[in-house]
Amino acid sequence: MSDKSLKSAYELAMERLAAEDEKAGRAPSRPLTDEQKQEIAQLRKECEAKLAEREIMHSKHVAEVQGDPAKLQELEQNLAIDRERAENALDAAIERVKNG
């Protein structure tokens, strides 16, 4: 298969997706401005820092509960919940930046 036929198939797929979005009433995506890109990068750094801080605290708590599997499992669940919340908040913030 040549690059031209792959590109053509890709373009057709993108056109199909754009048509589906139009039918569903979703606005077409527009390119991000440099300012939006910088703001999104800053949001990601902040989220990464919060998660790193949370993981440090998690490690400290894990050391404190050595030998207690129930507490260890609870700590793991709490970390997973915190990670999911942070990622969801990041996704929402990025979406707000994209939408203006």
Legacy VTK file of the C-alpha trace (Angstrom):
# vtk DataFile Version 3.0
C-alpha trace
ASCII
DATASET POLYDATA
POINTS 100 float
0.000 0.000 0.000
1.389 3.403 -0.882
1.413 6.462 1.357
-1.097 8.139 -0.950
-3.711 5.410 -0.463
-3.202 5.447 3.321
-3.570 9.203 3.403
-6.684 8.982 1.287
-8.220 6.393 3.603
-7.316 8.563 6.591
-8.868 11.623 4.982
-12.036 9.698 4.193
-12.288 8.495 7.769
-11.812 12.022 9.093
-14.497 13.328 6.738
-16.874 10.614 7.930
-16.207 11.523 11.556
-16.721 15.220 10.822
-20.049 14.415 9.147
-21.146 12.360 12.164
-20.188 15.214 14.478
-22.186 17.651 12.370
-25.246 15.372 12.461
-24.933 15.050 16.240
-24.696 18.824 16.596
-21.129 18.884 17.872
-19.079 21.868 16.843
-16.019 21.212 14.695
-12.772 21.492 16.574
-10.606 24.486 15.881
-6.846 24.703 16.311
-5.628 25.809 19.726
-3.959 29.162 20.100
-0.461 29.403 21.552
-1.985 30.888 24.705
-4.372 27.932 25.063
-1.516 25.480 24.542
0.519 27.204 27.261
-2.440 27.226 29.644
-3.089 23.524 29.029
0.596 22.736 29.581
0.468 24.652 32.878
-2.668 22.774 33.957
-0.961 19.459 33.215
2.128 20.457 35.210
-0.034 21.468 38.167
-1.949 18.189 38.041
1.293 16.229 37.793
2.660 18.089 40.823
-0.493 17.421 42.852
-0.342 13.736 41.987
3.358 13.560 42.875
2.626 15.185 46.234
-0.228 12.730 46.829
2.018 9.776 45.990
4.672 10.986 48.439
2.033 11.185 51.169
0.785 7.764 50.123
4.277 6.282 50.494
4.561 7.804 53.972
1.224 6.309 55.008
2.128 2.924 53.534
5.260 2.877 55.681
3.130 3.656 58.748
0.689 0.772 58.193
3.229 -1.950 57.402
1.712 -5.333 58.147
-1.944 -4.291 58.019
-3.323 -5.510 54.682
-6.762 -3.943 55.219
-5.325 -0.480 55.813
-2.900 -0.923 52.927
-5.766 -1.807 50.591
-7.713 1.231 51.817
-4.722 3.480 51.117
-4.382 2.044 47.613
-8.068 2.657 46.936
-7.814 6.214 48.231
-4.823 6.891 45.988
-6.691 5.531 42.969
-9.697 7.728 43.793
-7.481 10.790 44.234
-5.742 10.086 40.924
-9.068 9.693 39.107
-10.442 12.923 40.614
-7.318 14.846 39.646
-7.436 13.495 36.096
-11.146 14.296 35.782
-10.552 17.821 37.072
-7.699 18.210 34.585
-9.862 17.004 31.708
-12.625 19.458 32.691
-10.151 22.339 32.975
-8.640 21.519 29.585
-12.100 21.404 28.042
-12.886 24.841 29.505
-9.670 26.228 28.000
-10.476 24.704 24.616
-13.989 26.115 24.609
-12.851 29.586 25.616
LINES 1 101
100 0 1 2 3 4 5 6 7 8 9 10 11 12 13 14 15 16 17 18 19 20 21 22 23 24 25 26 27 28 29 30 31 32 33 34 35 36 37 38 39 40 41 42 43 44 45 46 47 48 49 50 51 52 53 54 55 56 57 58 59 60 61 62 63 64 65 66 67 68 69 70 71 72 73 74 75 76 77 78 79 80 81 82 83 84 85 86 87 88 89 90 91 92 93 94 95 96 97 98 99
